[in-house]
Amino acid sequence: MTAQMQESLLYKGEKVGMSTLPLEPYLQTNGTNNFEAPNTMLWRGYVGHWEIEGDKLLLIDFVGFSDGNSEFKLNDLFPGEPKVFANWFSGDVTIPRGELLYYFHGGFGGIYEKDQVLTFEKGVLVNESWVDNAESARLAKEGDDEMPF
C-alpha cells in the first residue's frame, strides 16, 4: 500500500501536515463518504484543509473526488459555509515533527522524531502534548532486520 497524503493544518501561523482524519466521523455519521480514489496516495478520495482559530478546529477547504475525478468542494459538502466548526470531532490530531526516522508504505508513511498531539473534545482544543518516537522507530527497524528478504 502507498503512503497516504496528509491533511493540512494551519496552527499558530504554521502550515503543517497531520496524520489524522477529523472529517471521517462526520462523513460516516452522515453517510456522505462515497468518494473515490483519484490515485493510490489518496485512497480515502478526499483531502481536508484545517485551521485552529482560538481553540476551535475549523475545516477551511475540502476537495473530494468521484465519478472519473470530478471534484467536490467545501461548499458542496457544507453549502454556504466558508469555514466549518468541527464539533463532531473528539480525539487526537497528530502532527509529525522532525526528521523521518523510519519509512513504510502504508498509513501516513513513517515514524518521525516526535509527534505533536493536539487533543480535541467536540472540536475544542483541550490539550497539547509531545511524543518522542525514537524507541518506536528503533523497534520498527529491528523488526525489519528480522525479515527473511
KEDRENTI-845334 format. One record per atom (N, C-alpha, C): y, z, x negated; residue in one letter. Coordinates in steps of 0.02 Angstrom, whole numbers. Layout:
N
> v;w;u;r
> Y;Z;X;A
...
***
This chain:
149
> v;w;u;r
> -60;0;-42;M
> 0;0;0;M
> 62;0;-44;M
> 112;-35;-23;T
> 175;-40;-60;T
> 219;22;-45;T
> 255;45;-96;A
> 303;99;-85;A
> 353;76;-33;A
> 375;122;9;Q
> 418;106;65;Q
> 492;117;50;Q
> 534;77;82;M
> 606;81;75;M
> 630;149;103;M
> 673;181;66;Q
> 701;245;89;Q
> 756;233;141;Q
> 769;284;180;E
> 829;286;222;E
> 886;305;175;E
> 948;291;195;S
> 1006;311;154;S
> 1043;368;188;S
> 1075;409;148;L
> 1112;467;173;L
> 1176;475;133;L
> 1232;482;168;L
> 1295;499;137;L
> 1304;574;144;L
> 1303;608;86;Y
> 1306;681;85;Y
> 1354;704;31;Y
> 1406;740;52;K
> 1457;765;6;K
> 1486;708;-36;K
> 1499;651;-3;G
> 1531;595;-36;G
> 1484;552;-79;G
> 1421;568;-81;E
> 1372;532;-122;E
> 1321;497;-77;E
> 1308;433;-91;K
> 1257;397;-54;K
> 1191;405;-92;K
> 1141;433;-58;V
> 1076;446;-88;V
> 1021;417;-44;V
> 962;409;-74;G
> 903;390;-36;G
> 868;453;-13;G
> 833;448;43;M
> 795;506;66;M
> 725;486;87;M
> 679;530;74;S
> 608;517;87;S
> 587;551;152;S
> 627;540;203;T
> 615;570;268;T
> 637;519;321;T
> 606;522;379;L
> 622;476;433;L
> 645;515;495;L
> 708;536;496;P
> 732;578;551;P
> 732;544;619;P
> 730;478;621;L
> 731;442;684;L
> 663;441;718;L
> 608;451;680;E
> 541;447;708;E
> 530;490;770;E
> 549;555;770;P
> 538;595;831;P
> 572;565;892;P
> 632;538;883;Y
> 668;508;939;Y
> 630;446;964;Y
> 610;403;919;L
> 575;342;938;L
> 509;357;972;L
> 473;406;948;Q
> 408;424;978;Q
> 417;454;1048;Q
> 467;496;1055;T
> 480;528;1120;T
> 504;477;1172;T
> 543;429;1150;N
> 573;381;1197;N
> 534;315;1202;N
> 478;311;1168;G
> 437;251;1173;G
> 470;187;1151;G
> 516;192;1104;T
> 553;132;1083;T
> 533;109;1013;T
> 476;132;989;N
> 456;114;921;N
> 411;53;921;N
> 437;-4;943;N
> 400;-66;943;N
> 427;-116;892;N
> 448;-89;835;F
> 475;-131;782;F
> 418;-159;740;F
> 432;-215;706;E
> 381;-249;666;E
> 405;-253;594;E
> 358;-248;548;A
> 374;-250;477;A
> 399;-319;456;A
> 459;-323;427;P
> 483;-387;401;P
> 452;-403;333;P
> 425;-351;300;N
> 393;-359;234;N
> 351;-296;221;N
> 316;-294;165;T
> 270;-239;151;T
> 306;-175;129;T
> 370;-180;111;M
> 405;-119;92;M
> 441;-85;151;M
> 430;-112;211;L
> 460;-84;271;L
> 411;-87;330;L
> 354;-55;321;W
> 302;-55;373;W
> 327;-27;439;W
> 374;20;437;R
> 398;51;499;R
> 441;3;540;R
> 466;-51;509;G
> 502;-102;545;G
> 576;-88;555;G
> 602;-36;525;Y
> 673;-20;532;Y
> 696;21;473;Y
> 762;25;465;V
> 792;70;417;V
> 855;100;448;V
> 862;165;439;G
> 921;201;465;G
> 966;222;408;G
> 1030;226;424;H
> 1080;249;376;H
> 1114;309;408;H
> 1120;363;371;W
> 1139;428;397;W
> 1198;457;358;W
> 1230;507;388;E
> 1280;546;352;E
> 1278;617;380;E
> 1300;663;338;I
> 1309;732;361;I
> 1384;743;365;I
> 1406;756;425;E
> 1477;768;438;E
> 1483;840;461;E
> 1518;880;421;G
> 1519;952;434;G
> 1448;977;419;G
> 1414;1000;470;D
> 1344;1020;462;D
> 1298;980;507;D
> 1322;924;534;K
> 1283;884;581;K
> 1255;821;549;K
> 1193;807;564;L
> 1160;745;542;L
> 1175;690;592;L
> 1205;636;567;L
> 1225;580;611;L
> 1192;515;588;L
> 1167;478;636;L
> 1144;410;623;L
> 1205;365;628;L
> 1221;330;573;I
> 1283;290;573;I
> 1270;215;572;I
> 1209;195;556;D
> 1192;125;557;D
> 1117;119;563;D
> 1094;61;588;F
> 1024;51;600;F
> 1010;-24;601;F
> 954;-43;571;V
> 930;-111;576;V
> 855;-107;589;V
> 834;-137;645;G
> 763;-140;662;G
> 743;-213;669;G
> 679;-226;659;F
> 654;-295;660;F
> 598;-303;711;F
> 598;-361;743;S
> 546;-378;791;S
> 545;-453;801;S
> 494;-479;834;D
> 490;-550;853;D
> 514;-598;799;D
> 477;-603;746;G
> 497;-651;694;G
> 560;-632;658;G
> 570;-568;648;N
> 626;-540;609;N
> 693;-540;646;N
> 695;-545;713;S
> 759;-536;747;S
> 781;-464;736;S
> 846;-455;729;E
> 872;-389;711;E
> 898;-351;772;E
> 884;-285;771;F
> 914;-238;819;F
> 963;-196;780;F
> 1020;-182;809;K
> 1071;-141;777;K
> 1077;-74;813;K
> 1120;-31;786;L
> 1131;35;815;L
> 1151;30;888;L
> 1194;-17;905;N
> 1218;-24;974;N
> 1162;-44;1022;N
> 1111;-78;997;D
> 1053;-95;1038;D
> 1011;-33;1055;D
> 1009;13;1008;L
> 970;74;1018;L
> 1009;127;1055;L
> 1073;133;1039;F
> 1118;182;1070;F
> 1182;146;1091;F
> 1181;112;1148;P
> 1240;72;1170;P
> 1304;113;1172;P
> 1356;84;1142;G
> 1423;114;1145;G
> 1433;173;1099;G
> 1385;189;1057;E
> 1391;247;1012;E
> 1400;224;940;E
> 1459;236;910;P
> 1470;215;840;P
> 1432;260;791;P
> 1421;323;810;K
> 1382;372;772;K
> 1342;413;822;K
> 1281;432;802;V
> 1238;468;848;V
> 1216;534;816;V
> 1232;590;848;F
> 1211;655;825;F
> 1135;662;835;F
> 1099;677;782;A
> 1026;679;783;A
> 1000;746;807;A
> 1018;765;868;N
> 998;831;895;N
> 924;835;909;N
> 887;780;905;W
> 815;779;915;W
> 777;800;851;W
> 813;802;794;F
> 779;812;730;F
> 782;884;706;F
> 725;914;697;S
> 718;979;665;S
> 666;971;610;S
> 684;990;550;G
> 639;983;493;G
> 677;974;429;G
> 641;952;378;D
> 670;944;312;D
> 686;871;297;D
> 743;861;267;V
> 761;796;237;V
> 754;804;162;V
> 713;763;132;T
> 701;768;60;T
> 738;712;23;T
> 777;733;-27;I
> 815;686;-68;I
> 787;690;-139;I
> 753;637;-162;P
> 728;637;-231;P
> 786;635;-280;P
> 781;676;-333;R
> 834;680;-383;R
> 805;676;-453;R
> 844;647;-498;G
> 824;644;-568;G
> 779;586;-584;G
> 744;593;-639;E
> 701;540;-665;E
> 636;536;-625;E
> 610;475;-618;L
> 545;465;-587;L
> 492;487;-638;L
> 453;538;-619;L
> 402;565;-664;L
> 334;533;-653;L
> 321;511;-593;Y
> 255;483;-576;Y
> 263;433;-519;Y
> 240;372;-531;Y
> 246;320;-479;Y
> 178;307;-448;Y
> 178;296;-383;F
> 118;274;-348;F
> 138;226;-293;F
> 92;180;-279;H
> 102;132;-224;H
> 85;166;-159;H
> 135;180;-120;G
> 123;212;-55;G
> 178;262;-42;G
> 183;284;20;G
> 235;331;38;G
> 303;306;15;G
> 341;351;-15;F
> 407;331;-40;F
> 405;319;-116;F
> 345;313;-144;G
> 337;284;-210;G
> 335;329;-270;G
> 341;394;-264;G
> 335;432;-325;G
> 357;503;-321;G
> 350;536;-378;I
> 372;605;-386;I
> 429;605;-436;I
> 485;633;-415;Y
> 544;637;-458;Y
> 551;707;-486;Y
> 596;715;-535;E
> 605;780;-568;E
> 614;836;-517;E
> 658;824;-469;K
> 673;875;-419;K
> 679;843;-350;K
> 671;884;-300;D
> 687;865;-231;D
> 740;912;-206;D
> 792;884;-178;Q
> 842;923;-142;Q
> 818;922;-69;Q
> 809;980;-40;V
> 782;985;27;V
> 835;1014;74;V
> 853;975;124;L
> 902;996;175;L
> 863;1011;239;L
> 870;1071;265;T
> 834;1092;324;T
> 880;1090;385;T
> 856;1058;438;F
> 894;1049;499;F
> 858;1082;558;F
> 898;1109;603;E
> 873;1132;668;E
> 915;1097;721;E
> 882;1055;761;K
> 915;1016;813;K
> 975;979;786;K
> 967;948;726;G
> 1019;907;697;G
> 1073;944;658;G
> 1068;1010;654;V
> 1118;1050;620;V
> 1089;1076;554;V
> 1125;1065;499;L
> 1103;1088;433;L
> 1104;1164;430;L
> 1047;1194;415;V
> 1043;1267;413;V
> 1025;1294;344;V
> 1001;1249;298;N
> 982;1273;232;N
> 978;1215;183;N
> 990;1231;120;E
> 982;1183;66;E
> 944;1217;10;E
> 892;1185;-16;S
> 854;1213;-71;S
> 833;1158;-119;S
> 806;1178;-176;W
> 785;1131;-228;W
> 713;1146;-247;W
> 675;1093;-261;V
> 606;1099;-283;V
> 599;1064;-350;V
> 571;1099;-400;D
> 556;1069;-465;D
> 487;1038;-460;D
> 481;974;-475;N
> 418;938;-466;N
> 379;926;-530;N
> 397;959;-585;A
> 363;946;-649;A
> 288;959;-644;A
> 269;1014;-613;E
> 198;1032;-607;E
> 161;982;-562;E
> 191;964;-507;S
> 160;915;-462;S
> 148;848;-497;S
> 197;826;-537;A
> 190;763;-573;A
> 135;769;-626;A
> 132;825;-660;R
> 80;836;-711;R
> 11;833;-679;R
> 2;866;-623;L
> -63;866;-590;L
> -81;796;-564;L
> -32;759;-539;A
> -45;691;-516;A
> -67;646;-574;A
> -33;653;-632;K
> -52;614;-691;K
> -122;632;-715;K
> -138;696;-715;E
> -204;718;-736;E
> -257;688;-690;E
> -243;687;-626;G
> -290;657;-578;G
> -302;584;-593;G
> -250;548;-613;D
> -256;477;-630;D
> -299;468;-693;D
> -291;515;-740;D
> -330;510;-803;D
> -404;517;-791;D
> -423;549;-736;E
> -494;559;-720;E
> -523;500;-682;E
> -482;451;-665;M
> -508;392;-628;M
> -551;350;-674;M
> -606;322;-649;P
> -653;285;-692;P
> -629;215;-712;P
> -572;192;-690;F
> -549;125;-707;F
> -486;126;-747;F
***
